[in-house]
Amino acid sequence: MRRDLFAMPPGIYLDGNSLGLMPHAAREAVLRRLTEWETLAVSGWDAWFGLAESLSPSVARLVGALPHEVIATGSITANLHALLATLYRPQGERRHLVATSLDFPSDVYALQSWAERHGAEVRLIPSRDGHSLHEEDILAALTDDVAVALLPTVLYRSGQLLDVEGLTREARKRGVLIGWDAAHSVGTVPHDLHEVGADFAVWCHYKYVNAGPGAPGGLFLHERHHGLLPGLRGWWGHHKGTQFEMAHAFRPASGAGAHQLGTPPILALAALEGALTVFDTVSMAEVRGRSLALTGHLMTLVDAHLPELRVVTPREPERRGGHVALAHPEAHALSLALRSRGIIPDFRQPDILRLAPVALYNTEAEMEETVRVLRELLDTAAHRAVEAAGLVT
């Protein structure tokens, strides 16, 4: 769709759900900020002081929020800790936390650390098949003794997309604070976090938003919670108008910005600044339509030519995110062999090959070539030789 806006490496890149490719605008923005540092030194803070806040309108557009409900800061785990410190208030029996057995481990680690402080449990919603979740199992976990539920918008292994609106509605109806880890959906799936009433959300910007390795993350806090003092406080969350009075009395910034902690990494924010301009050229509806077309085409090709590989990503468009997960006992060897041929996939233990055709820069022809190479590998068993030789790590 906007391939011309990216630095395209040789070969076929299908790992944008781990690290997105570099937009030319990200490089230009970093160089611009480097020049400011070079020529202005400390006076550059005149331009950098409100940089994170200046990105909020563009970030808000990605997640369907009001600008003052989002801020680019921290990382998923740090932001999750900051929001739990503010929102998690166990009272009586309503004290336990819910996540899923298919969550990215860092989310569970964060929840466990808060549960241990309050003598609570982290309850993990089971998966019936090891790849997906059933809505009735999620709802069954939202009992009267649960204080907070954290769910993934898209499961990182299988690519299953959960019903954010419906599950948010049910959680709130049951008195459970509901948060979302949107790492695998922001930038490829449209969201409407404000309107659906999610309490909070966290995500990264280095996958589909293409803001670079270790890019600052994002957090959303619904405006109905903005009257709460941040449970974790740092000087960058202080009200900007009085921040340099250096008073020891914390005066929070308005909105989500109050949950910033230390001085922001300006060069990393600059890469995000540039990357967000790509999304100014397209609508999220266009991105989603293109993403569904590519993943649909890929699954059709797999069905036709690779019967040995099992598609574990849901087929229904409304139930899948931006990547396709294929199960095969030799997925690891296949991933190494693809890399040796210039096709970059992703592997997840024990048997999942993930392919992410990114709407902004991948093509149908690349899906066809990837499937052709996989067919060749399976027919010749060449992938086994690559793994045995340790040619690619």
Secondary structure, 3 states (H helix, E strand, C coil): CCHHHECCCCCEECECCCCCCCEHHHHHHHHHHHHHHHHHHHHHHHHHCCHHHHCHHHHHHHHCCCHHHEEECCCHHHHHHHHHHHHCCCECCECEEEEECCCCHHHHHHHHHHHHHCCCCEEEECCCCCCCCCHHHHHHHCCCCEEEEEEECECCCCCEECCHHHHHHHHHHCCCEEEEECCCCCCCCCCCHHHHCCCEEEECCCCCCCCCCCCCCEEEECHHHCCCCCCCCCHHHECCCCHHHCCCCCCECCHHHHHCCCCCCHHHHHHHHHHHHHHCCCCHHHHHHHHHHHHHHHHHHHHHHCCCCEECCCCCHHHECCCEEEECCCHHHHHHHHHHCCEECEEECCCEEEEECCCCCCCHHHHHHHHHHHHHHHHHCHHHHHHHHCCCC
